Amino acid sequence: MSPVTESDRISFATRRANAMADGRRLVIDGVEWVVYELSDMPYDRRSSISLVFECAERIRRVRDFPREWRELPDPAVAEIMWRR
């Protein structure tokens, strides 16, 4: 695997910002999370799409999730976060 370049980091940061802007916000156990899809992370050799749950203190990534997650109610999306 080739090293991650500065250009890769900038490209990833832009894609992540766009994905977050297009994401969904929900509150889980009193914490606000942004939920969004992201692929081709520079540090992940699998190049798969992940559903990312991000709050101020942590990030959780789920690879196995329903593609229609955007249409699910908030409690169902929250349950996805705990999948392995």
C-alpha positions in Angstrom: 0.0 0.0 0.0 1.4 3.4 -1.0 1.7 6.1 1.6 -1.1 8.6 2.0 -0.1 11.9 0.4 -1.1 15.5 1.3 -3.3 15.5 -1.8 -5.0 12.3 -0.6 -5.7 13.9 2.8 -7.2 17.1 1.2 -9.3 15.0 -1.1 -10.5 12.8 1.8 -11.3 15.9 3.9 -13.4 17.4 1.1 -15.3 14.2 0.5 -15.9 13.8 4.3 -17.2 17.4 4.6 -19.5 16.8 1.6 -20.8 13.5 3.1 -21.4 15.1 6.5 -23.3 18.0 4.9 -25.5 15.4 3.1 -25.8 13.3 6.2 -28.4 13.0 8.9 -28.3 14.3 12.5 -29.8 12.4 15.3 -29.6 12.2 19.1 -28.7 8.9 20.7 -28.7 8.7 24.5 -28.5 12.5 24.7 -25.6 12.8 22.3 -25.9 14.5 18.9 -24.4 12.4 16.1 -23.9 13.0 12.4 -24.5 9.9 10.3 -23.2 9.7 6.7 -21.9 7.3 4.1 -18.2 7.4 3.1 -16.0 5.3 0.9 -12.4 5.0 0.0 -10.9 6.1 3.3 -7.1 6.6 2.8 -6.2 4.3 5.7 -8.6 1.5 4.7 -7.3 -1.0 2.1 -10.8 -2.6 1.8 -12.2 0.4 -0.1 -15.7 -0.4 1.0 -18.6 2.0 1.8 -19.1 2.6 5.5 -21.9 4.2 7.4 -20.1 6.7 9.8 -21.5 7.8 13.1 -19.6 10.8 14.4 -20.0 13.0 17.5 -17.7 15.4 19.2 -15.9 12.7 21.1 -15.9 9.6 18.9 -16.4 8.1 15.5 -17.9 4.7 14.8 -17.9 3.0 11.4 -20.2 0.3 10.3 -19.6 -1.6 7.1 -22.7 -3.8 7.1 -25.8 -1.6 7.0 -29.0 -1.3 5.0 -28.7 0.9 1.9 -32.1 2.5 2.7 -30.9 3.7 6.1 -31.9 7.3 5.3 -35.6 6.2 5.2 -35.4 4.4 8.6 -36.7 6.0 11.8 -34.1 7.4 14.2 -34.3 4.5 16.6 -33.6 2.0 13.8 -30.6 4.0 12.6 -29.3 4.2 16.2 -29.5 0.4 16.4 -27.2 0.1 13.3 -24.5 2.0 15.2 -24.0 -1.0 17.5 -23.5 -3.6 14.7 -20.1 -5.2 14.3 
